[in-house]
Amino acid sequence: MQRIELTNRSLLAALVCLLCTAAGCDKPTADAPWSKKQPSVSHQVTATSYPLSYFTQRLVDDSIKVLTFAPEAGSTDSWRPTRDQIVSMQQSDIIFVNGSAAPFATWLPHVTLPDSKICQTANDGLEIADMIAVKDIRIVHSHGPEGEHSHPTMVAYTWLDPEMAAKQVAVMAERLSSTYPALKPIIEASQKKLAHELNQLSSQISDCRGGVDASPIVLTSTPDLKFLTRAAGLNDVHLNWGEFPTAAEAKSQLEAKLSSLSPRPTFMLFTSEPPPEVRATVETFNLTIIVFNLMAFSPPEGDYFSMMRGNLDRLKPIYAHQQNQTAPKSIELDQN
């Protein structure tokens, strides 16, 4: 079955090119007083998300200080680094970001950082076919001779697919080895171990399917889970509930979306617990809600791998239901 709502390779290539240009829309035209070139602080690396920070810490030893400048849960779009945080980033040897191919750190165009220190792990590690663009989310604004226009949205949460995460880790290891050549043997050994653990996660995703060949349709509240659902072989049909709708809006949007799907999905996946009134509305459509973890933020306990294993456990009911639907039915013959 063809995956739903993903663009083809040529469109993705065009979108990435457009995004690289569009990233300059809000770029400061002049450096702020604290944005002048800063001397590097020896053995300091900055990461702009929890997974990138975790991978960096796994790759290096204690001689490297790893800073993480990222928003707290729930404030991703509005968060901006402080003046002191910007200075710390400018003084780092490397700044690890996803990049425009999967832009998680949406604040980057609003600050001035040395291009030579920025390592775009998704841009450099992923192939065009690896990236996921969403057609029906548009940020419409007007500036310059183009007038009103929009920039297409690339899905940011690459680390939800262990295979994509491994490609980013490879880029990070190469950059770290180049910057700290004395640590190259440690970094290479650490990358090999990380790659093995990530490959084990990919195998666990296959195990979750339990031999199910079909691709179950799931409804998702936002496109943010698409790297996970693609890795899991699910047909992900998304709504755009970045902010939760009212119960009435939810009812209207669910009616419209579900009327176009056949077979109708049994599960709806969320990235946070919906408000009670939204949950109640969703359940009136006989949809079972499962809440997944986007893993963008440092957990109170555990790490990247424990959070991923939790997400994989949440996939199991979807495949168990699919197996029940596709299992051959036994027929009792009338012996009379």
PyMOL commands that set and color helices and strands:
alter all, ss='L'
color gray80, all
select helices_A, chain A and resi 9-22+33-35+50-59+83-91+108-110+115-117+121-125+128-130+144-146+158-160+162-179+181-209+223-231+247-258+276-283+304-326
alter helices_A, ss='H'
color red, helices_A
select strands_A, chain A and resi 44-47+65-68+94-97+118-120+133-142+148-154+217-220+235-238+267-270+288-291
alter strands_A, ss='S'
color yellow, strands_A
deselect
rebuild
show_as cartoon
